Amino acid sequence: MTGSTATMAARQNGGMHIIDLPRGDARWSAALPVLQELRHDLTAEALDAVLEEGEPQGLRFSAVFETNESGGETCLVVAGWRIIANTSTGRKLYIDDLVTAAGARSQGAGTLMLHELIGHARRAGCSTVELDSGVQRFDAHRFYLRERMSITAHHFRLPL
C-alpha cells in the first residue's frame, strides 16, 4: 500500500508516540539498534538496501519513541509491516518485524504498537493481521497469545 501513514505518526500515549520511519530518516540511528535485537546481522547498509527495494513493494516501518526528561527521544519499539493481498486471506496487514527493546519490555510500548497496527489494518479494510515468529521466541509467543493472536500455520523455508 502506498501513501502516508499520518494517522500512525500522530498517535501518542503519554510520553510515548508512534512515528513512521522512511528511508533516510535521521531517527534510524536510534531505531536500528532496537531492530538489531531481532535481526542480529542487519547492518545500516543492508537495511538501506531492504528499504530501497521494499518501500515500492509496500514495506513500511513505524516506531514507538519515548520523550525523556531532557527532551531527547528513546526508541522503544520498531515494526516493519506491509499491506498485501493473497488468496488465503484477501487483504491483510503483515508484520515483518516487531521488536521491543529489551529494557522496555512489559511497559506497554509493544502493545501500543500492535494495537496501532491492528487499527491501521481495520481502517485499510484488511481481514487479518499476521506475522511469523521464530520457534525459539517464547516470550514473544506469550505476548502474541495474550493479545489474542492464534497460531494458525507452520512456516517452511528452503535456503538457496
C-alpha positions as CSV (number, residue, x, y, z in Angstrom):
1,M,0.0,0.0,0.0
2,T,1.4,3.3,-0.9
3,G,0.9,6.7,0.8
4,S,1.4,8.2,4.1
5,T,0.5,6.8,7.4
6,A,-0.1,10.1,9.1
7,T,-2.6,8.7,11.5
8,M,0.1,6.5,12.9
9,A,2.6,9.3,13.2
10,A,0.1,11.4,15.2
11,R,-0.8,8.7,17.8
12,Q,0.5,9.4,21.3
13,N,0.2,7.6,24.6
14,G,1.7,9.6,27.5
15,G,5.3,10.2,26.7
16,M,5.3,7.5,24.0
17,H,4.5,8.4,20.4
18,I,4.4,6.4,17.2
19,I,6.2,7.7,14.1
20,D,6.9,6.5,10.6
21,L,10.5,5.7,9.6
22,P,11.0,6.2,5.9
23,R,14.4,5.5,4.3
24,G,16.9,8.2,5.2
25,D,15.1,9.4,8.4
26,A,17.6,10.5,10.9
27,R,15.8,8.6,13.7
28,W,17.0,5.3,12.2
29,S,20.2,5.9,14.2
30,A,18.1,5.2,17.4
31,A,15.8,2.6,15.8
32,L,18.3,0.4,14.1
33,P,19.9,-0.9,17.4
34,V,16.4,-1.9,18.5
35,L,15.7,-3.7,15.2
36,Q,19.1,-5.4,15.5
37,E,17.9,-7.0,18.8
38,L,15.7,-9.2,16.5
39,R,17.8,-9.1,13.3
40,H,21.3,-9.5,14.7
41,D,23.2,-9.4,11.4
42,L,21.4,-6.4,10.0
43,T,23.7,-3.5,9.1
44,A,22.8,0.0,8.2
45,E,23.8,-0.7,4.6
46,A,21.7,-3.9,4.4
47,L,18.7,-2.0,6.0
48,D,19.0,0.7,3.4
49,A,19.1,-1.8,0.6
50,V,16.0,-3.6,2.0
51,L,14.2,-0.2,2.3
52,E,15.2,0.8,-1.2
53,E,13.7,-2.4,-2.7
54,G,10.9,-2.9,-0.1
55,E,9.3,0.5,0.0
56,P,8.0,0.3,-3.6
57,Q,6.6,-3.2,-2.5
58,G,4.7,-1.6,0.4
59,L,7.2,-2.1,3.2
60,R,6.8,0.4,5.9
61,F,8.5,0.9,9.3
62,S,7.0,2.5,12.3
63,A,8.5,3.0,15.8
64,V,7.5,3.9,19.3
65,F,9.6,6.6,20.7
66,E,9.5,8.0,24.3
67,T,10.4,11.6,25.1
68,N,12.8,11.7,28.0
69,E,13.1,14.4,30.7
70,S,15.8,16.3,28.7
71,G,13.6,16.4,25.6
72,G,15.5,13.7,23.8
73,E,13.9,10.6,22.3
74,T,14.5,6.9,23.0
75,C,13.3,4.2,20.6
76,L,11.3,1.5,22.4
77,V,9.7,-0.5,19.5
78,V,10.3,-1.0,15.8
79,A,7.8,-2.6,13.5
80,G,8.2,-3.4,9.8
81,W,4.9,-4.0,8.1
82,R,3.0,-4.0,4.8
83,I,-0.5,-4.4,3.4
84,I,-0.7,-7.2,0.9
85,A,-3.4,-9.3,-0.8
86,N,-3.3,-13.1,-1.3
87,T,-5.7,-15.9,-1.9
88,S,-5.7,-17.2,1.7
89,T,-7.0,-14.1,3.4
90,G,-7.6,-11.4,0.8
91,R,-6.2,-8.1,2.1
92,K,-4.1,-8.4,5.2
93,L,-1.6,-6.4,7.2
94,Y,1.6,-8.5,7.5
95,I,4.1,-7.7,10.2
96,D,7.6,-8.5,9.0
97,D,9.4,-7.3,12.2
98,L,8.1,-6.4,15.6
99,V,10.6,-5.9,18.3
100,T,10.6,-4.1,21.7
101,A,14.0,-3.0,23.1
102,A,15.0,-5.4,25.9
103,G,14.9,-2.7,28.5
104,A,11.5,-1.5,27.5
105,R,9.6,-4.8,27.6
106,S,6.4,-5.2,29.7
107,Q,5.9,-1.4,29.8
108,G,3.1,-1.2,27.2
109,A,5.1,0.0,24.2
110,G,4.8,-3.3,22.2
111,T,1.1,-3.4,23.0
112,L,0.7,0.2,21.8
113,M,2.4,-0.6,18.5
114,L,0.5,-3.8,17.9
115,H,-2.9,-2.1,18.6
116,E,-1.9,0.7,16.3
117,L,-1.2,-1.7,13.5
118,I,-4.5,-3.5,14.2
119,G,-6.3,-0.2,13.9
120,H,-4.5,0.6,10.7
121,A,-5.4,-2.7,9.3
122,R,-9.1,-2.2,10.1
123,R,-9.0,1.3,8.5
124,A,-7.4,-0.2,5.4
125,G,-10.1,-2.9,5.1
126,C,-7.9,-5.8,6.0
127,S,-9.4,-9.1,7.1
128,T,-6.4,-10.1,9.3
129,V,-3.2,-9.1,10.9
130,E,-0.5,-11.7,10.6
131,L,3.1,-12.3,11.5
132,D,5.7,-15.1,11.7
133,S,7.7,-15.7,14.9
134,G,10.8,-17.8,15.3
135,V,10.1,-21.0,17.2
136,Q,12.6,-20.1,19.9
137,R,10.9,-16.7,20.8
138,F,8.8,-18.0,23.7
139,D,8.4,-14.5,25.4
140,A,7.1,-13.1,22.1
141,H,4.7,-16.0,21.7
142,R,3.3,-15.4,25.2
143,F,2.8,-11.7,24.2
144,Y,1.0,-12.6,20.9
145,L,-1.2,-15.2,22.6
146,R,-2.1,-12.7,25.3
147,E,-3.0,-10.2,22.6
148,R,-5.5,-12.9,21.3
149,M,-3.5,-13.9,18.2
150,S,-3.7,-17.5,17.2
151,I,-1.1,-19.9,15.9
152,T,-2.6,-20.9,12.5
153,A,0.3,-22.3,10.4
154,H,3.8,-23.6,10.1
155,H,6.3,-21.6,8.2
156,F,8.7,-23.6,6.0
157,R,12.0,-22.3,4.5
158,L,14.4,-23.7,1.9
159,P,17.8,-21.8,2.0
160,L,19.1,-21.2,-1.5
